[in-house]
Amino acid sequence: MRNYFRIVSAIALVVGSSPAGAQQATAPKFDRSGVPDTSIFAPLVFPTPSASRAASGAPGAHYWQNRADYDLKATLDTGAKSVSGEMVFRYTNNSPDTLSYIWMQLEQNAFRKNSLSSEVYSQGSRWNPGNFEGGDKLTRVEQIVAGAGGARKRVPLTIREGETMMRLPLAEPLAPGKVATLEMAWNFVVPEHGADRMGRDKALFEIAQWYPRAAVYDDLRGWNNDPYIGQGEFYLDYGDYNVSVTVPAGYIVAGTGLLENPKDVLTAAQVARLDEALKTDKVIHVITADELKSGAARPTKSGMLTWKFRAKNVRDAVWAASPDYQWDATNYKGIYAFGYYRPSAADLWVESADMAKMSIQEYSERWFQYPWPQISVVEGPVSGMEYPMLAMEDHSQSKQGLYNVITHEVGHNWFPMIVGSNERVYMWQDEGFNTFINTFSEARRFPKDGDQMQRAMGERGEVEQAMRTDQDGPVMTPPDRIAEPLLGISAYVKPSVGLQLLRQEILGPEAFDETFRTYVAKWAFKHPAPADFFRTMEDASGHRLDWFWREWFIENPHFDQAIDGVRLVSKGDTNNVLVAYGNRARGVLPIRARFTMSDGSTQDFNYPAEVWSTNTLRYIRVYSFVGKKVAKIELDPDHRLVDIDRTNNVWTAP
Ligand SMILES: [Zn+2]
């Protein structure tokens, strides 16, 4: 989801008037009398390692996850503004447990009157479904089982619906290693405003959360059947998808996967342009504005056409359709980068295919190779939402604004489409990590607007301001429990700053990058939990980081370093300086001190955060300078850290 929350939270920060929380620093405590160790440095207890999840943070020797393969057929009725669907769904049980039912998601039910979503989120919210009366109408749910003599038998299933979830009792228990085959048919009216994750605008349809999707059964929580309310996104298993989308012949369709039948739905000239787009660095106009105007954009004008897409090893499939889509194409190392937009958006969107291309290039080169054959960015009413191989964005106000949203939504292909974490519970594991990798991509496209470090420091300032005004919260809070204006800080910016601090101030860029790549590679196409991330980062970097996980992700302490006192003792030519560094909040960070000497020269002294481990309140150092005196000492002079009170950071010689 897009990161414009930063704007929202900035407003909230100005409006919010509560004073900064006075947090008491905690004295070091040792477990000498049965008193628990409450220090920020106390060992953090992670869940016990299992056959599924190793103590190193890697998937265990017997790691398992279930698999969901879909053959989907959709028909768009542009008059009734509805979608009717049919699917053959194969669910593979790789768990060690026999399953007697499957939980599936019916997210269109969020658009029923009096849905939980409409009650939780206010009318003005981006997620309130309004007064629209929608919802999934299931017309057929059957399991295909082996009958007498090996014949296939259809068994109708009686489902139980609750909010956006349904429970399917299986006709026969699904043993470990076995596959259940189900067939379903359903339809729904497309909401105009689909909680900003799908919807329509005049003739344009952006279709997502559109078929019954299997919930994840995992080794940590069993069935993850938390309802879809609004802010919490999706947790899905991987599988192969065949998607057929039948639309009026005048429509152009973008979708997850590779188009299987271009010759059926495009003109011969357009098919040739698609081929050309793989052989050039330029952007090729596959469907042009002139063709849309003259009526030459489509091979036939009447009846319906079926667009067929095929996608392998993805966790979802979506599509968008419009009779007005211009279609641009280019490639990065043989991977298509597509842009789809209406002529009204062409002023900025003419760069969209190239922006998508630069995004997959950036993330592939730095973190993990993009694994799919194409990336599409589609223009429409949804202001920023990610799906495998397809990102939805609105028109935007500027090239920078458009790139920031495109590279954010495309970046989600790494988190959570490749690294498949549980978004509904741990939003930071995709939004925060994605916000972090976006800073490199934004700096690559617009270097004059600031390099990666400057962008990272801008985010640091946002977190600092949020802490000063008590507008921050623990990163670990599930998204549907965070007040909407604070979501940007808690789930996007703060976890991103956590990675920036780890990279630039704690581990160093080289060690961090290698370690973070290890995390992505180990958990690609799998389901890492927070502890798997924490353990991997420690295992691969060689740093114990209990204190950092606790202060940055689990608890919500503030940070306030100070210069508590300075003593000067001179003997002849030698000037001795004793500095008492103070820590006046619970959180600890490295010390960055700059000494300015009487001759105007400067000297920096840096200490790791662990110097606070035996005494979290005070750290004392003695320095000797021959032939020069200290005129000024300043903590964190370059604002590389987070500090809610900088007035106590400076000492000047009397
Ligand atoms: Zn996002």
Boltz pocket constraint, residues with backbone or C-beta under 6 A from the ligand:
constraints:
  - pocket:
      binder: B
      contacts: [[A, 1], [A, 2], [A, 3], [A, 408], [A, 409], [A, 412], [A, 431], [A, 434]]
      max_distance: 6.0
